[in-house]
Amino acid sequence: MRRRVRGLSRVLKGVPRLGYDGQFLTPIGTLTAVLQSLGLHTSYDQLMFLGGGAFRISWSRDWLAESAVACSEDIVANAAASQGFVAETRMHGDPDSAWTRIRESIDAGISLLTCGIRSPLEWAAIIGYEEDPRRLVLRSYSDSTPEPSVRQFEAWEGWTYQGEGKIPLTTLRRVGKVVEEDRAVPAALERAMRFALEGEFTFGGGSTGPQSFYSGAKAYSELVEAVPAISEAATAEGLGERVHVLNMVLRAVIDAREAAMDYLEVIKRRGAKNQIYDATVAVDRYGREVRALEGALGELPWPSDKPVTDALKEAAAMAGDKARRERCAASIEKAMEEEGKAVAALSRVLRLFPRF
């Protein structure tokens, strides 16, 4: 599993290229790639479901872009545990301790997960290193070619990710076998439901340190209230940025619910009659939620095919239309209603599983 490339001290092979197509939540997309490189037959949808990421929604009253990717660490930990691994995340305050941990994991044949190397919002896999000078070999969502990217360790943007001078690193340690799916689903749903119903959690917010985010129904209700007031931004650029953040958050929720729908098909194939019915109801309600969110996106789209400056102006002009803001909020409120019905159906599915 190890090879030398162009003088690099050590590079692990087999970690597939990362991309946003169908894998919007970057920590789970990165975890999927790393586990697949270790020979596990897992998928993004499976890890989203078993970790609870498929049921997440996050929102900050400060309109932070991190709302699109914010998730508590237990989502990664739960997903890794379902595959027989412990995922341990530490914040390193000095480069030497971080470098030591990177070397130890790579030398043991397991890539690391981290956040902030390429951008403050993006997780990546560290798949190799070079000693002199210190450089990291990465699989990143920002890679423009199929080849891994190389980055100077000292130039790492992650230094300011969760407060000045902090580097987040997540290592994986194998502790057991992959949990059998029919025994994992009840525990996974319990974890997911708890996360969906939690009212608030903290997540890294740049040089100012951890920020507060709402999750679950609270996040949805806060978002519904925020959209009509989107025009309160002080500048046109700020107005456009709010549209951008809104789009990122809604696309993240759509990605998550589509993963839930896909993996619920597994339950439908193997469940008892009542489980199949309630799983079908949940899939239907999630589908309605997704369509409502797509309607919200249609009211305030982000023109991604244009330069950022032009996109900000166009988004600001759309956001200045009160009727569009109100229609967008109404669509999100409809999505929230469908979410509640899906969660109720999932609760019934859970009760019908044997207890372990």
C-alpha positions in Angstrom: 0.0 0.0 0.0 3.0 2.3 0.1 5.2 3.7 -2.7 7.7 6.4 -3.3 7.0 9.2 -5.8 9.4 11.9 -7.0 11.5 12.0 -3.9 8.5 12.1 -1.5 9.3 10.3 1.8 6.1 8.3 1.8 2.8 8.3 -0.1 -0.1 5.9 0.4 -1.9 4.8 -2.8 -5.5 3.8 -3.4 -7.2 6.9 -2.0 -9.6 7.9 -4.8 -10.1 11.4 -6.1 -12.5 13.6 -4.1 -15.3 15.7 -5.6 -18.6 17.5 -4.7 -20.7 15.5 -7.2 -23.0 13.5 -4.9 -20.7 14.0 -1.9 -21.3 17.5 -0.6 -20.4 16.8 3.1 -16.6 16.8 2.8 -15.7 15.1 6.1 -17.8 12.0 5.1 -16.7 12.1 1.5 -13.1 12.2 2.7 -13.7 9.4 5.2 -15.3 7.3 2.5 -12.3 7.6 0.3 -9.8 6.7 3.1 -11.8 3.7 4.2 -12.1 2.5 0.6 -8.4 2.7 0.2 -8.1 0.3 3.2 -10.2 -2.3 1.3 -13.6 -1.6 2.9 -16.6 -1.9 0.7 -18.5 1.1 2.0 -20.1 4.1 0.3 -20.8 7.8 1.0 -24.6 7.1 1.4 -23.9 4.3 3.9 -21.6 6.4 6.0 -23.9 9.4 5.8 -26.7 7.2 7.1 -24.8 5.3 9.8 -23.0 8.4 11.1 -26.2 10.6 11.1 -25.0 13.0 8.5 -27.9 12.1 6.2 -30.2 13.7 8.8 -28.3 16.9 9.4 -29.1 20.6 8.9 -27.0 23.4 10.4 -27.6 27.1 10.5 -25.9 30.2 12.1 -27.7 33.5 12.8 -24.5 35.1 11.6 -24.9 33.8 8.1 -21.6 31.9 8.3 -20.7 29.9 5.3 -19.6 27.1 7.6 -23.3 26.3 8.1 -23.1 24.2 4.9 -20.5 21.9 6.4 -20.8 22.3 10.1 -21.3 19.0 11.9 -20.4 17.7 15.3 -17.5 15.3 15.4 -19.7 12.4 16.4 -20.9 12.1 12.8 -17.4 11.2 11.6 -16.8 9.1 14.7 -20.1 7.1 14.4 -19.6 6.5 10.7 -16.0 5.2 11.3 -17.2 3.1 14.2 -19.7 1.3 11.9 -16.7 0.1 9.9 -14.7 -1.0 12.9 -12.5 2.1 13.3 -12.1 4.7 16.0 -11.8 8.2 14.6 -9.9 10.5 17.0 -9.8 14.2 16.3 -7.2 16.4 18.1 -6.4 20.1 17.8 -2.6 20.6 17.7 -1.2 23.8 18.9 2.3 23.4 17.4 3.6 22.1 14.1 6.0 19.5 15.6 3.3 17.6 17.4 1.1 17.7 14.3 3.9 16.5 12.1 4.7 13.7 14.4 1.1 12.5 14.3 1.0 12.7 10.5 4.1 10.7 10.1 3.0 8.0 12.6 -0.3 7.5 10.8 1.2 7.5 7.3 3.9 5.1 8.4 1.2 2.8 9.8 -0.5 2.8 6.3 -3.5 4.9 7.2 -4.3 8.4 5.7 -5.5 11.2 8.0 -8.5 13.5 7.7 -8.0 17.2 8.3 -9.8 20.5 7.6 -8.5 23.9 6.4 -5.6 22.9 4.2 -7.1 24.2 1.0 -10.0 26.3 2.4 -11.5 26.9 5.8 -14.6 24.8 4.9 -13.0 21.9 3.2 -11.9 18.5 4.6 -9.1 16.6 2.9 -7.1 13.4 3.2 -3.4 13.6 4.0 -2.0 10.6 2.1 1.8 11.3 2.3 4.6 13.5 3.4 8.1 14.8 2.6 10.6 15.6 5.2 12.9 18.3 3.8 11.3 20.6 3.3 8.1 19.6 5.1 5.4 19.0 2.5 2.0 17.2 2.6 0.5 15.0 -0.2 -3.2 15.5 -0.3 -6.5 14.3 -1.8 -8.6 17.4 -1.7 -11.9 18.5 -3.1 -10.1 21.5 -4.6 -7.7 19.3 -6.7 -7.9 20.3 -10.4 -6.2 17.2 -11.7 -6.5 13.4 -11.0 -3.1 13.5 -9.4 -2.7 14.2 -5.7 -1.7 17.7 -4.8 1.3 18.8 -2.7 1.3 21.6 -0.2 3.9 23.3 2.0 3.2 22.3 5.5 4.2 25.8 6.8 1.7 27.5 4.5 -1.2 25.5 5.8 -4.4 27.7 6.1 -5.7 25.3 8.8 -3.5 27.1 11.3 -6.4 29.6 11.9 -9.2 27.1 11.5 -10.4 26.7 15.0 -8.5 29.6 16.6 -5.1 31.0 16.0 -2.4 28.4 15.9 -4.6 25.3 15.8 -4.3 22.3 13.4 -7.2 19.7 13.3 -6.2 16.2 12.6 -8.4 13.1 12.6 -6.6 9.7 12.8 -8.3 6.3 12.2 -7.5 3.2 14.3 -8.9 -0.2 13.5 -10.5 -1.8 16.6 -12.9 -4.4 15.3 -14.9 -5.8 12.4 -17.4 -4.0 10.3 -20.7 -3.9 12.2 -23.4 -6.1 10.6 -25.9 -3.8 8.9 -29.0 -5.3 10.5 -27.4 -4.8 13.9 -26.0 -1.3 13.1 -29.1 0.3 11.8 -31.0 0.7 15.1 -28.0 2.3 16.8 -27.3 4.4 13.8 -30.9 5.7 13.7 -30.8 6.5 17.4 -27.6 8.5 16.9 -29.1 10.2 13.9 -32.3 11.1 15.6 -30.5 12.5 18.6 -28.4 14.7 16.4 -31.5 15.8 14.4 -33.3 16.9 17.5 -30.4 18.7 19.2 -30.9 22.4 19.4 -27.3 23.7 19.2 -23.7 22.7 18.8 -20.3 24.3 18.3 -18.0 24.1 15.2 -14.8 25.9 14.2 -15.4 29.4 12.9 -12.0 30.7 11.7 -9.6 32.9 13.7 -12.4 33.8 16.1 -12.7 30.3 17.4 -15.6 27.9 17.6 -19.0 29.3 16.6 -22.5 28.3 17.7 -24.9 26.6 15.2 -28.4 25.4 15.4 -29.3 21.9 14.1 -32.4 19.9 13.3 -35.9 21.5 13.7 -34.4 24.6 15.4 -32.1 25.2 12.4 -35.0 24.9 10.0 -37.2 27.3 11.9 -34.3 29.8 12.2 -33.7 29.6 8.5 -37.3 30.2 7.7 -37.2 33.4 9.8 -33.9 34.5 8.3 -34.7 34.4 4.6 -37.3 37.2 4.6 -34.8 39.4 6.4 -32.0 38.6 4.0 -32.2 42.2 2.7 -30.9 43.6 6.0 -27.3 43.1 4.8 -25.6 46.4 4.9 -24.1 46.3 1.4 -25.0 44.9 -2.0 -22.0 42.6 -1.7 -23.2 41.4 1.7 -26.6 40.7 0.2 -25.1 38.6 -2.5 -23.0 36.7 0.0 -26.1 35.8 2.0 -27.6 34.3 -1.1 -24.5 32.3 -1.7 -24.5 31.0 1.9 -28.2 30.2 1.6 -27.6 28.2 -1.5 -24.7 26.3 0.0 -26.8 25.3 3.1 -29.8 24.2 1.0 -27.6 22.2 -1.4 -26.0 20.5 1.6 -29.4 19.5 3.0 -30.5 18.2 -0.4 -27.4 16.1 -0.6 -27.9 14.7 2.9 -31.6 13.8 2.4 -30.8 12.1 -1.0 -28.2 10.0 0.9 -30.9 9.1 3.4 -33.3 8.1 0.7 -30.8 5.9 -1.0 -29.8 4.1 2.1 -33.4 3.6 3.3 -33.8 1.4 0.2 -31.6 -1.1 2.1 -34.1 -1.2 4.9 -37.0 -1.6 2.5 -35.3 -4.6 0.9 -34.8 -6.5 4.1 -37.4 -5.2 6.5 -40.6 -6.6 7.9 -43.9 -5.5 6.4 -44.4 -2.6 8.7 -40.8 -1.5 8.4 -41.1 -1.5 4.6 -44.2 0.7 4.8 -42.7 3.2 7.2 -39.4 3.3 5.3 -41.4 3.9 2.2 -43.2 6.8 3.9 -39.8 8.3 5.0 -38.4 8.1 1.5 -41.5 9.7 0.1 -41.4 12.6 2.6 -37.7 13.1 2.1 -38.4 13.3 -1.6 -41.0 16.0 -1.0 -38.6 17.8 1.2 -35.9 17.8 -1.5 -38.3 19.1 -4.1 -39.4 21.9 -1.8 -35.8 22.9 -1.2 -35.1 22.8 -4.9 -38.0 25.2 -5.3 -36.4 27.5 -2.7 -33.1 27.4 -4.7 -35.1 28.4 -7.8 -36.3 31.6 -6.2 -32.8 32.7 -5.1 -30.3 30.9 -7.3 -26.5 31.4 -7.1 -25.1 32.1 -10.6 -22.1 29.9 -10.3 -21.3 30.1 -14.0 -20.2 33.8 -13.6 -17.3 35.5 -12.0 -17.8 36.1 -8.3 -18.1 39.9 -8.6 -20.8 39.5 -11.2 -22.5 36.7 -9.3 -22.7 38.8 -6.2 -24.4 41.6 -8.1 -26.9 39.3 -9.7 -27.7 37.5 -6.5 -28.1 40.9 -4.7 -30.6 42.0 -7.3 -32.7 38.8 -6.9 -32.5 39.0 -3.1 -33.9 42.6 -3.3 -37.2 41.2 -4.5 -39.4 40.8 -1.5 -41.8 38.5 -3.2 -39.0 36.1 -4.1 -37.7 36.1 -0.6 -41.1 35.3 0.7 -41.6 32.4 -1.8 -38.2 31.1 -0.9 -39.1 31.1 2.8 -42.4 29.4 2.2 -40.7 26.6 0.3 -38.2 26.1 3.1 -41.1 26.0 5.6 -42.8 23.3 3.5 -39.6 21.4 3.5 -39.4 21.6 7.3 -43.0 20.2 7.5 -42.0 17.2 5.3 -38.9 16.7 7.4 -41.0 16.3 10.5 -43.1 13.6 8.9 -40.0 11.8 7.6 -38.5 11.8 11.1 -41.8 10.4 12.6 -41.8 7.6 10.1 -38.1 6.8 10.9 -39.0 6.7 14.6 -41.6 4.0 13.8 -39.0 2.0 11.8 -36.6 2.2 14.7 -39.2 0.8 17.2 -39.7 -2.3 15.0 -36.1 -3.3 15.1 -34.9 -5.9 17.6 -33.0 -4.2 20.5 -29.3 -4.9 20.8 
